[in-house]
Every structure is written in C-alpha cells, then in structure tokens.
Amino acid sequence: MRAHEAGALHAEGYGGPPIWLPYPTDVTELLPQLWPCTARRDDAGRLVVGGVDMVTLAREWGTAAYVIDEEDFRARARAFRDAFATAFPGGADVYYAGKAFLCTEVARWVQQEGLCLDVCTGGELAVAIRAGFPGERITLHGNNKTPASCGWRWSTGSVGSSWTLRRDRPDRRDRRRDGCRSPSDDPGHGGVEAHTHEFIATGHEDQKFGFSLADGVARAAADAILARPKTLRLLGFHSHIGSQIFDTTGFELAARRLVGLHADVVNASGADLPEIDLGGGYGIAYTSQHRPLAPRDLAEQLAGILEREFKAIGCGDGTGAPRVSIEPGRAIAGPAGITLYEVGTIKDVALGEGFSRRYVSVDGGMSDNIRPALYEADYSVTLASRDSQAAPRLSRVVGRHCESGDIVVLDEYLPDDLALGDLLAVPGTGAYCRSMSNQYNHTPRPPVIAVRDGVARVLVRRETIDDLLALDVG
C-alpha cells in the first residue's frame, strides 16, 4: 500500500500500475494458472467454461453469478488425494474446507472423489448430513463450539481452549457414536508466523485459535483429556499456520514442534496417538504475481519434512508414526470458480502527472466478494462477452454498493473499447466468495451455477427480494 500523510493522492507513484502487473500484449489472453482447466475463448472471443459460453449463461441465469467448473473442481480434489497417498506410505487424509464453499452437491463431489470434509459450524455440518456425507470422514473445527451451533452431532471432536474442556458435556456426547470425528480441533500453535495477511495467519501466538506450545498450555490440555478416558479420547494434534501460503518453510517449523509435542505426550503417558494434522491453507493464483505449488510438490516436500522429524524422535522407519491429515483450504474450490458480472457505468478520472484511472462499475461487489475490502485481496478480470483488439487500459473494477471501498479488482488492464453491457469474468472466486457473501444494501446473493460438458445447472439459486423480506417480521 502506498501511503502519504496528506492522503493517497499525494503518494509517490500514485495512479500507475502495481509493479507486478505487466502491460499485456494481448488484453484478452487467459493465463492458464488463473482459470479453470476448461476455460477457453470461442471463435467470437466469448469466454467458455465447462463447455458453456458465458454470454448464454448470463442470458439464462443473469448476473452477478458464481460459476463453478465441476471438472476442474474434481480434478483438483483427485490431484491432492493421489499426490498425498503416493507421498505418504501409510496414506494420508485430505480434508476439503467446507468454509471455502459448501452446498449439498459440492459435498457429494468431495465424497465421491474420496476426500474427507472439514466443517466449522452446525450449519456446515447440517449441509454435510443432508448430502449423506459419512460422519467418520468429517472433522469439526471452531474456537467456540456450542451445543446449539453443533447440535451435538459429533462424538469425538477436539478442543481449542481450556474453557472448551470445562464446558464439555460427556453424558450427552456419549449418546452419539455415529457423528463426525477429528484428530484435533482448533489447532495448537507454535508461534509460527506464516507469510500471509494478518487476518488469515493462525499459527502465531496473539490470536484466538488453538493452544500455545510455548507456555505449556497445549501439553496441559492433552493431559486433561487423557485424564478422562471414559468420556474423551485424544487422537492426536493439529497445527494450522494460516492461509494463502506458497511455500513449505512455515510447515517445517510447525511440524517440528508438533512432532515434539506428540513425542512428549506419548513418552510420558504411553497413549496411542494415531493421527497428526499438519493443516494446510495452500495458496492459489489470483493474479500473475502468484506462483502456487502443485499438489505433488507440496506432498513430496511435506513428506520429506515429516520423515526427518519422525526420524529425529526414533520413528525413521515409519514404525509408530501417526497417520497424516492435511487441509488444502481454498486450493480445490478457489481456482474452479469464477464470478460473472455485467458492466454498468464507466468513468475516467485524471490523476495528474500523466496518470488517469478508469472506473468500471459492475452489478455486484462487496456483497458477493468482500475479500478485497477485508484483506486487500487482489484479483484479475477479463472481458468475457466478446473479442477486442483495442489497446489495454488500466482499470479499476468497482461494485454497486454505497462504500468507496467496494472494489472488486483494484488494478487490471481491460480493453479501451469496453462498453456498457459487456460481461466481465473474475477468476479465483470459487472459495470464500459465496461463503462470505452478504446482503449489504439489501442485495440478494447471486446463484451458484455448475458447468460441465456443455451443461449448466443451478446448485444454489439466486436470492430474491421475497427472500430478503421473509425474515422481516415487521
């Protein structure tokens, strides 16, 4: 962020493109790392995803709309499943992050591709149950799990604070043995600073999640669980250092501390701790500056890290090493989804020193993607409805809400002949967009439309004004 005490307009270099954004030779080029695997342009230059052109989709279902490429989603799920099964001789469990995006059909995709499911609330759990997802393949996370939010539909969940242990109700939990299970919940954290935005870093000490390893609280919590064998069972430990992470450096330190805790508890108590969860939160490419690791590279590097750490405590041949779980986070759903908008208004603003900015307003914004406002998240965007040979023009895509911070894409080159009624597509919106959507300014939320083999079908319908008014009892 450029800053100046007299305001942003006085900052040096204000108005120009960010240093990572290159001037394009082809303003309508689709960079493969940003788009679902089936994305292409047809002969008219229209964006096609899953065999469905976005002009036809918009005509039938309207805009704004979330579009998810089922083939891409499934392929990414299989890639993580197979990569980690190969890298870890004892196998590994891959947990899809329900909070990234979840509906009943997506839960079925996750189940069919052989993944497990991670949920955070009773609502997400209800979706999983409705989809028929096997309870033994569900974990329940959350720093404040309450009976009301969880419905007590889980048998051996994990805990993230001493207060959770104090409020546990073993008499009620004992009645359910068909619910979801978890190696841990709300991770232990070892003071690991992930290189990501402060609000999505979870492994450092000063935040709400998990037990600290530094002051012995995590070890004390483990001892407290082991002291209640009739009502609680400790399966293992879980660490999560953050989200949108592009290398395994932080995981190496987290694994060392997690394995150390595992060894301390096993050696002191003789307990069988059959699982260890390394977390995840792997990054995806939102713009051309991002370079995410492939699932195979992630799996091989993490397997090497764990092999070294367990060898250091005498489990070098794999004997006694627990089964590994990982959580790809947004890396499955994120790249599989795009958001489709229609251009409403366009205005050019002179900024001085030869700079100008084009503001392109669309029929969505912070109600369907609040991440730019929350995290200063960068996105890309392209013209989706036609071809263009016009010169690139540095543009800012903004939403229709009554906030100056309602920005969809901060900086991107779009064709200079962009016009009202054109369609724009933003890639990388399959995760944390619909799930974080809201009704600000009483805006109905967009539908979620799955595309595959030339067929489009609605997974989540568009909200209506009647939906907005249905809860208003006045």
N, C-alpha and C positions, 0 to 999 in steps of 0.2 A: 504494500500500500504506500502510495506517495503521500506525504504529509507536509503541511506548512502551517505556521501559527496563524496566518491571515486567511487560511481556507484553502481548499483543494485547488481552486482556480489559479492560485499563486505558486503552486508546486512546480519545481523544475521538471520539464518534460511532460507536463500535463497535456492530454489531448492526443498524444501519439499512441501507437500500438504497444502492447507489452513486448518485452524483448524476446519472449519465446514464440510469438505469433508471426510466422513468416508471411511475406507477401506472396499470394498464390499465383502460380502460372495458369491454373485452371480453377476458377472460383466455384465450380460445381463438382469438383473432384470429391469422391468418397474415400477418405482414408480408411483402409481396412481395419485398423486397430480400434476405430471409434464406433463401428457399425455392426449390427448383427450379421452373421455369416451369409445370409441370403440376400442382403441388401445390394441393389444394383440400380442402374438407370435404364429405362426402356428407350426405344428409338426417338421418342418425343422428349426425352430428358426427365421424365417423371420418375420419382423415387418409387421403387418396388421392393417390398419386404414380404418374405414368405409367399412370393408369387402373386401378391396383391398390390396393385398400384395405389398410391396414397390419395390420388385425386378421386378415384372411385370410392375408396373407403371413406373419405371425408364427405363425399356427396351423400353416402348412405347413412353414416353414423354421426356426422357433424364434427365440429372442432370446438374446443380443445379435446383431444383424445389421446389416451395412452394406448400404444400398440406394442404387443409383445410377440416376438418371433419364437414360436414353440420349438421349432427345430434347433434354433440356436441355444435356447434355454436347456433343452435336453442334452445337447452335445456338450455343453459346459459342465453339466452335472456328471455326465459319464466320464469326462476328462479328469475331473477331480477324483471320482470314485476309483477309476482304473489306475491313475498315477500313484495314489497313496496305497492302494492294495499291492502294487508292484514294489514300491519303495520300502514298505514295512513287511518283513517276512511273516510276522504274526497277524497281519491285516490291520486295517485302520477304519475307524468310523468317521464318515464325513457328514457333518450336520449342516443342513440348509438353514439359513437365518430367516425365520418366519417374519421378523420385524422388517426385513428388507422389502418384501412384498408377499402377501399371503391371501389366497382365496381357496375355495374348496378344490377347484380344478388344478391349480398350481400345487396344492398339497398332494393331489393324486399323481402329478408328474414326478414329484420328488420321491414318492413311494415307489412308483414304477421303475425309476432309474436306480433304485437300491440305496438311496441316501436316508439318513436319519433327519429328524426335524427338531429345531430349537425354537421354543416359544417363550414369551416373556410375560404374558398376561392370561387371565381367564378367557378373554375374547379370542386371542390367538389359539388357545387350547380348544375352545369350542369349534373353531373352524377345522382344526385337525380332527376332532372327534366326528364332526359332520362328514368329513371326507373319508372316514373309516381308517385313518392312519393308525398303525399298530402302536399301542401305548408304550411298549417296551423300547420303541425306537424314538421316543420323544424325550427331550430334556426341557426342564422348566427353569428359566432364569428370572432375575429380577431382584432388586435390592430391598423391596418391601412387599413381600408376598403375603397377602391377607387371605383369610378364609373366603371372604366374599368374592375377591377377584379370581381366585384359583378354583373355587368350587370344591376344593379338597379332592380333586380327581387324580391325585398323584400319590404314589406310595413311598418312594424314597427319593425325594428331591433333596437338593443341597442348600446350604445356608451361606449368608454373606455377612452376618454380623452377630454379635453375642445376643442382641435383642431378639433376633430370629430364633435362636435356640431357646430363649426364655419363654417365648410365646408359643412354642411348638405344642401341639395337642396330640400326643401319641395315641390316645384312646380312639380318636377319630381317624387318624391315619392308618391304624392297624386294620380298619374295616375294609380298606381298599387295597387290593394287591394286583389289580389289573390296570393301574394307571401308569403315567409316564415315570421314567426313572432318569437319574442324572448322576454322572461321576462327581459333579460339584455344581454349585450354582452361586452366582456372584463370585467371581474368581478371587483367589488370593492374588495379591500383587506384591512385586518385589522391588518397587521403586524404579521400574524400567520406564524411561522416557521415550515413547515412540515418536518418530519424526512425522507428525501429522498435526492437524488442527487441535488446539487445546480442548475443544468440546467433544472430540471423538478419541482422545487419548485416555485410556482407562487403567494403565499399568503404574502410574505414578502414585505417590503417597497421598497427596492432598486432593482427594476426590471421594465420591460417595460409594464406589464399588469395592467390595471384597475386604478380605483380611490383610493386614500388613504382615509381612515376614520379618521386617526389621525389628519390631518390638516384641516379637514372640506371640502375638495375638493369634496368628494362624495356627501355630502349634497348640496353643491353649484350647482353641475351638475344636481341633481334631481330638484332643484328649477328652473334651467334654462329650463329644459324640461317642467315642469308644467306651465311655463310662456308662452308656445307656444301650447296651446290646439288645435289650428286649424290644426297644421301640425305634432305634435308629441304627443304620448301617453306613459306615464310611466306606465308599467305593474308591475314592482317590481324590486328586487335587486338580484344580483348573486354574489356568492363568490366561488372562486376556489383556494385551498391552495397548490395544487401540484399533483403529480402523483406517482404511485407505493407506495401507503400508506397502512399500515397494521393494523392500529387501528383508533378509532374514537376520540381520545383525541383532535387532532387539530380541528376537526369538531365542538367540543363542544364550544371552544373559538370563532371560526369563526361564529357559529350560534348565539351566544350571542350578538356579535357585529352587525351582520346583522339584527337580530330581533330588536335590539335597534335602528338602523337606520330606519328600517321600521316603528317603533312606532313613532319616532320623526317626520318623514315626514307626516304620517297620522294625528297625533295630531295637527301639525302646519297648515296643508293645507286642511285637510278633504278629501284628494284624496283617491280614491279607488285603492288600490294596490293588485290585486288579485293573484299575484304569488310571489314565493320565490324560488330561485335556490341555493341549497347547494353545487353544484359542485360534485366532486367525485374523480376520479383518483385512484380507488381501486387497490391494488397490486395483483399480481399473483405469483405463484411459478415458478421461473426459475431454482432453484436448491433445494436441500434437506434442505437448511437453511431457506427457506421462508415458512411462515405459514399464508396464506391469510384467511380472514374471509369469511364465507359462506354468500350468499345474505340475507338469513333470519336473521342471526345475525346482519349484517350491518343495515338492515331495522329496526329491533327492537331497536337497540341502537340509531340510528338517530331519530326514532320516539320519543323515551324517551327524548332525548336531546331537540327536538323542543317543546315537550309538557311542559317541565319545563320552557323553555324560554318564551313561549307564556303565560303560567300561570303567570309568573312574571310581565307581562305587562297587565294582566287582560283579557286574552283570554283563560283561563283554560278550559272552556267547549267547545272550538273549535270555538265559535262564533267570526267571524272576522278574523280567521286565514287564511292566503292565501294558495292556492294550492301549493304543493311542487313539485319541479323538482330535479332530481339527474342525474349524468353522470358517469356511471361505468367505462368509459375510456377503457383501454385495457382488462378489466376483462371478456368481452364477446368474442372478437376475438382472444386475445392472446393465451389462452390455447387450442383453437380449431385448431391451425395451427402448422405445423412442416415444417422444411426445409430438403430436401434430397440432400446429396452430394455423390460424388464418391471419394475414396482415390486415390491420385496421387503419391506422394512420401512420404517416411518415413525416418527419420534420428534420431539417438540417440546422445545426447550431454552430455559429462561428465561435471559435475558442481563442483566436488571436495567434500570432506567431506562425501563421500559415496553417494552423490546425482547424479542423472542423469535425463535428461528430453528427452522425445520422442516427436519429432515434426511430426505431421501428416498433410500433405498438402492436401487440397480438391479443387474441381473445382468451388469454389465460394469465398466468403469472404466479405470484407467491401463494395463491390458494392451491395450485396443483404442483408447485415446486418451490418450497420455502428454503431449500438448501443454500442458494446464493445469499439470501438475507441472513441466515443463521451462521453459516460457515465461510462466507465469501467464496463459495464454491464456483469454480469456472466450468463452463460448458461450451460446446461447439454448436453450430447450427448451419443448415444448408437450405437452399431453395429446393422445394420438394415437388412443385407442380409443373415445372417446365424446364427446358434448357435455356441457357443465357450465354451469350458471347460478350456481354458488357464488361467493362473494367471493374475490378474489385473496389469496393467502397467500405472503409472501416465503419462499422455499425455497432449499435448497442440495441439489443432486443429487450424490450420492457413490457411489463404486464399492464393490465387494465385497472389495477386496484389503486385506492387512494393513499398511496405511500410512494415517496420518491425513491425509497429503497427497493421497490418492486421491480427487480431486474431479473430477467431470465438468462441472458447471455451478456456478460459485461463487454467483451470485445470480440468481434469476428468480422471477417471480410465477407460481404454479400454483394451480389451483382448491383451495379449502379442503376440498372433499369428496374429494380424491384418496385412493384406496384401494389395498390390496394387489391385485396382478393387473392394474392399469391399465397401459397402454402409454404410454411417453414417447418422443418423437422429438426428436433433436438435429440441427439443420441445420448446413450448412457443414462437414461431415466427409468430403467426398469426397477431400480432399487431406491428406496427412501423417498419416492415422489408420491405415488398413490398412498403409501402407508403413512406419510406425514402430511397428507393433504388436509385442507380445512375449508371452512365456509365463510372466510373473511369477506366482508361486504355482502353477505348473504349470496354467495356464489355457489351454485350447485357443482358438485365434483364431477369430473369427466368420467366417461366409461373406460373400461379396460377391454381391449379387443385383441384376441389371439388370432394370428395369421399362420397358415401352414398349407403348403401345396395348393396355393391359389384360392383358399377358402378363408373367409374372415368370420369369426363368431364372437359374440359378446360373452366375456367371463364375469364382468361386473357392470351392470347397466349404469347409464348416466343418471345422476340425481336430478330431480325436478323441483320446481317451486313448491309443489304439493309435499314433497319430502321435507323441505325446509320448514314448512308450516305445520307438519304433522305433530311435532313435539311441542309446539307453542300452544299451551293450554288456555291462553288468554282470549 
